[in-house]
Amino acid sequence: MISVAPLRKFPFLNANALKILATLLMLIDHIGAIFYPTSHFLFRKIGRLSFPVFAFFISEGCRYTKNKSRHFSILAGLAVLCEIVVRIAVPNTPMASILITFSFSVLIIYALQAFKKRLFENAPVAETVFFFFVFASGVGLTFWLCYLTPIDYGFWGVMTPVFVSLFDFRGVPAPAFLQKLDCLPVRVLSLLPCLFMLVETSLFPALQWYAFLALPLLLCYNGERGTWNMKYFFYVFYPLHLAFLYGIYYFFVL
């Protein structure tokens, strides 16, 4: 009797595979932006898919990290390093990097987690109200800062990982109907409001629509990290690849 091999398990992409793909898409985007600044729309269309993937995994990082302070410190430190690289290479740019964007996201997510923990564990009302105030204040302050100082993807870019984290009830005794919402399809679909707002606020809305093509990729996420622990590689890659690309541009192209 001939045996038939079972179909590949779905979802079938782990976190490493998705983040490597997003990294390659981002690299294509930045190659176009640096080397073909007046005719790089094909590169930018491809690159639009990377942001939703990275935003989703920023939320996942906050979901699973065991050391919040170290997690934020590494991200914020690399954000500062990236700013130094960008300011040296492009001194007139008004835009802060995506790592600054995600640093704000992480702080707001941690405030949201603290609020949900107090809310569903029946903490004293004053304590619950305090952490809600911290969360709401973080959102409001971020909106104000994004208004004063443009950062990559702006306020709605900051809020994209936060929206994914709205349905994170891991380790929280939330009601059963809320626990059922903590699933991959809901977390992926929670990206939609922010992606729509990014289209509305973008200088190039026709390009920003391509970000929606990342959603089917995220639905292939199997919830596993992958064999290798590559978390810090993806953080470090961002400032390093910018330094490398700008170095090539200034030494070999100009």
DRENBA-371908 format. One line per 10 residues: their letters; for each residue x, y, z of C-alpha. Coordinates in Angstrom, 1 decimal. Layout:
N
a> X,Y,Z; ...
END
This chain:
254
misvaplrkf> 0.0,0.0,0.0; 1.4,3.4,-1.0; 1.6,5.8,1.9; 0.7,9.5,1.3; 2.8,12.1,3.1; 0.8,14.3,5.3; 0.2,17.9,4.2; 2.5,20.5,5.7; 1.1,21.8,9.0; -0.6,25.2,8.7
pflnanalki> 0.4,27.7,10.0; 3.9,26.9,9.0; 6.2,30.0,9.4; 8.0,30.5,12.7; 9.0,33.9,14.1; 12.6,33.7,12.7; 11.4,33.0,9.2; 8.9,35.9,9.2; 11.4,38.3,10.7; 14.1,37.3,8.2
latllmlidh> 11.7,37.9,5.4; 10.7,41.3,6.8; 14.4,42.2,7.2; 15.1,41.4,3.6; 12.0,43.4,2.5; 13.2,46.3,4.6; 16.7,46.0,3.1; 15.2,46.3,-0.4; 13.3,49.3,0.7; 16.3,51.1,2.1
igaifyptsh> 18.5,50.3,-0.9; 15.9,52.0,-3.1; 15.6,55.0,-0.7; 19.4,55.5,-0.5; 20.6,54.6,-4.0; 17.6,55.5,-6.1; 16.0,58.4,-4.2; 14.0,59.8,-7.2; 12.8,56.5,-8.7; 12.5,53.9,-6.0
flfrkigrls> 8.8,53.3,-5.8; 9.1,49.6,-6.7; 11.5,49.2,-3.8; 9.2,51.1,-1.5; 6.2,49.0,-2.5; 8.1,45.9,-1.6; 9.3,47.4,1.7; 5.8,48.4,2.9; 5.3,44.7,3.9; 8.0,44.8,6.5
fpvfaffise> 6.4,47.3,8.9; 3.3,45.2,9.9; 5.5,42.2,10.5; 8.0,44.0,12.7; 5.1,45.8,14.6; 3.4,42.4,15.2; 6.6,41.0,16.7; 7.3,44.0,18.8; 4.0,43.1,20.5; 5.0,39.4,20.7
gcrytknksr> 8.3,40.5,22.3; 6.4,42.3,25.0; 4.1,39.4,25.4; 6.8,36.9,26.1; 9.8,38.8,27.5; 10.8,37.9,31.1; 12.8,41.0,31.7; 11.0,44.1,30.7; 13.6,46.6,31.7; 16.4,44.8,29.7
hfsilaglav> 14.1,44.4,26.7; 13.3,48.2,26.6; 16.9,49.2,27.4; 18.3,47.3,24.5; 15.7,48.6,22.1; 16.1,52.2,23.3; 19.9,52.0,23.3; 19.9,50.7,19.7; 17.4,53.4,18.8; 19.9,56.1,20.0
lceivvriav> 22.7,54.4,18.1; 20.6,54.4,15.0; 19.8,58.0,15.4; 23.5,58.8,15.6; 24.1,56.9,12.3; 21.2,58.6,10.5; 22.1,62.1,11.8; 25.7,61.7,10.6; 24.7,60.3,7.2; 21.6,62.5,6.6
pntpmasili> 22.1,65.6,8.9; 19.0,67.4,7.6; 16.5,64.7,8.1; 13.7,65.6,10.4; 12.5,62.0,10.9; 13.4,59.9,13.9; 14.0,56.2,13.1; 11.6,53.3,13.5; 13.4,52.1,16.6; 12.3,55.3,18.3
tfsfsvliiy> 8.8,54.6,17.2; 8.9,51.1,18.6; 10.5,52.3,21.9; 7.4,54.4,22.5; 5.2,51.4,21.6; 7.0,49.1,24.2; 6.5,51.6,27.0; 2.8,52.0,26.2; 2.4,48.2,26.0; 4.0,47.7,29.4
alqafkkrlf> 1.6,50.3,30.8; -1.3,48.5,29.2; -0.1,45.2,30.6; 0.1,46.7,34.1; -3.4,48.1,33.8; -5.0,44.8,32.6; -3.2,42.9,35.4; -4.7,45.2,38.1; -8.1,45.2,36.3; -8.6,41.4,36.1
enapvaetvf> -6.9,40.5,39.4; -9.3,42.7,41.4; -6.6,45.1,42.6; -7.6,48.1,44.7; -9.6,50.6,42.6; -7.2,53.4,43.2; -4.3,51.2,41.9; -6.3,50.2,38.8; -7.2,53.8,38.0; -3.6,54.9,38.5
fffvfasgvg> -2.3,52.4,35.9; -5.1,53.3,33.5; -4.0,56.9,33.9; -0.4,55.9,33.2; -1.5,54.1,30.0; -3.8,56.9,28.8; -1.2,59.5,29.6; 1.4,57.5,27.6; -0.9,57.5,24.6; -1.6,61.2,24.9
ltfwlcyltp> 2.0,62.2,25.5; 3.1,60.1,22.5; 0.4,61.8,20.3; 1.7,65.2,21.5; 5.4,64.3,20.9; 4.6,62.9,17.4; 2.9,66.2,16.6; 6.0,68.2,17.7; 8.7,65.9,16.3; 8.1,63.7,13.3
idygfwgvmt> 9.1,60.1,13.8; 9.0,57.2,11.4; 5.3,56.2,10.8; 4.2,58.7,13.3; 1.6,58.3,16.1; -0.3,55.5,14.3; 3.0,53.6,13.8; 3.6,53.8,17.6; 0.0,52.5,18.2; 0.2,49.6,15.7
pvfvslfdfr> 2.0,47.1,18.2; -0.2,48.5,21.0; -3.4,47.5,19.1; -2.1,44.0,18.7; -1.4,43.9,22.4; -5.0,44.8,23.3; -5.9,41.2,23.0; -2.9,39.8,24.9; -4.4,38.1,28.0; -1.5,35.8,28.7
gvpapaflqk> -1.1,35.2,32.4; -4.1,37.4,33.2; -7.3,35.9,34.7; -9.5,37.7,32.1; -13.1,36.4,31.5; -13.3,33.4,29.2; -14.8,35.3,26.2; -11.8,37.7,26.3; -9.4,34.8,26.5; -10.9,33.4,23.3
ldclpvrvls> -10.1,36.6,21.5; -6.4,36.1,22.3; -5.8,34.1,19.1; -3.7,34.7,16.0; -6.5,35.8,13.6; -7.7,38.4,16.0; -4.2,39.7,16.8; -3.4,40.0,13.1; -6.7,41.7,12.3; -6.1,44.2,15.1
llpclfmlve> -3.4,45.7,12.8; -6.1,46.9,10.4; -7.3,50.1,12.2; -3.7,51.4,12.4; -2.8,50.4,8.9; -5.9,52.2,7.6; -4.9,55.3,9.6; -1.4,55.1,8.2; -2.8,55.2,4.7; -4.9,58.2,5.6
tslfpalqwy> -2.0,60.1,7.1; 0.7,59.0,4.6; 2.3,61.4,2.1; 2.2,58.5,-0.3; -1.1,56.6,0.4; -0.9,54.6,-2.8; 2.3,53.1,-1.5; 1.1,52.5,2.0; -1.7,50.2,0.8; 0.9,47.5,0.0
aflalplllc> 1.4,47.1,3.8; -1.9,45.1,3.9; -0.2,42.3,1.9; 1.7,41.4,5.1; -1.4,40.2,6.8; -1.6,36.8,5.0; 2.0,36.3,5.9; 1.3,36.9,9.5; -1.6,34.4,9.4; 1.0,31.8,8.6
yngergtwnm> 2.7,32.3,12.0; 2.8,29.1,14.0; 3.6,30.7,17.3; 7.1,29.2,17.5; 10.4,31.1,17.7; 12.5,28.9,15.6; 15.6,26.9,16.4; 18.0,29.9,16.9; 17.6,32.7,19.3; 17.9,35.6,16.8
kyffyvfypl> 16.1,38.3,18.8; 19.1,40.6,19.2; 20.3,40.1,15.6; 17.2,41.8,14.3; 17.6,44.7,16.7; 21.3,45.2,15.9; 20.8,44.7,12.1; 18.8,47.9,11.8; 21.6,50.5,12.7; 24.3,48.3,11.2
hlaflygiyy> 22.7,47.9,7.8; 22.0,51.7,7.6; 25.6,52.4,8.4; 26.8,49.9,5.8; 24.5,51.3,3.0; 25.3,54.9,3.8; 29.0,54.0,3.8; 28.8,52.4,0.4; 26.8,55.4,-0.9; 29.2,58.1,0.4
ffvl> 32.5,56.3,-0.5; 31.6,54.6,-3.8; 28.6,56.4,-5.3; 29.0,60.2,-4.6
END
